[in-house]
Amino acid sequence: MFDTLDKLWKELQKNVQKANVRAIGRAINQNTVANKNKVEKAVGEALKIANGSLKNTRVSLQQSVKGQFGKKVTEVFEQQQQTLDDF
């Protein structure tokens, strides 16, 4: 009788430990997803700011620098903007 109770007790402890491990795993997974979403949002905002700065700089340079050099500079800034958009 005591052997049966001992086996049941050990099985119960084992099941409780498994449940605890699962709960911890789920909590870590949820935390990871939340952190990933925060990072993606921060990166998106940073990309918008960088892209806006590039656009403003490109427009300013386009108005200030004329000729072939101005066209090349404008091209480079447009390429950088496209790279940020693709990112």
ZIZIHU-V165951 format. One record per residue. RES is the residue in three letters. D_FIRST is the distance of its C-alpha to the first C-alpha in whole Angstrom. Layout:
RES & D_FIRST
RES & D_FIRST
//
This chain:
MET & 0
PHE & 4
ASP & 5
THR & 5
LEU & 6
ASP & 9
LYS & 10
LEU & 11
TRP & 12
LYS & 14
GLU & 15
LEU & 16
GLN & 18
LYS & 20
ASN & 21
VAL & 23
GLN & 24
LYS & 26
ALA & 27
ASN & 29
VAL & 30
ARG & 32
ALA & 33
ILE & 35
GLY & 36
ARG & 38
ALA & 39
ILE & 41
ASN & 42
GLN & 43
ASN & 45
THR & 47
VAL & 48
ALA & 50
ASN & 51
LYS & 52
ASN & 54
LYS & 56
VAL & 57
GLU & 58
LYS & 60
ALA & 62
VAL & 63
GLY & 64
GLU & 66
ALA & 67
LEU & 69
LYS & 71
ILE & 72
ALA & 73
ASN & 75
GLY & 77
SER & 78
LEU & 79
LYS & 81
ASN & 83
THR & 84
ARG & 85
VAL & 87
SER & 88
LEU & 89
GLN & 91
GLN & 93
SER & 94
VAL & 94
LYS & 96
GLY & 97
GLN & 95
PHE & 93
GLY & 92
LYS & 91
LYS & 89
VAL & 87
THR & 87
GLU & 85
VAL & 83
PHE & 82
GLU & 81
GLN & 79
GLN & 77
GLN & 77
GLN & 76
THR & 73
LEU & 71
ASP & 71
ASP & 70
PHE & 67
//
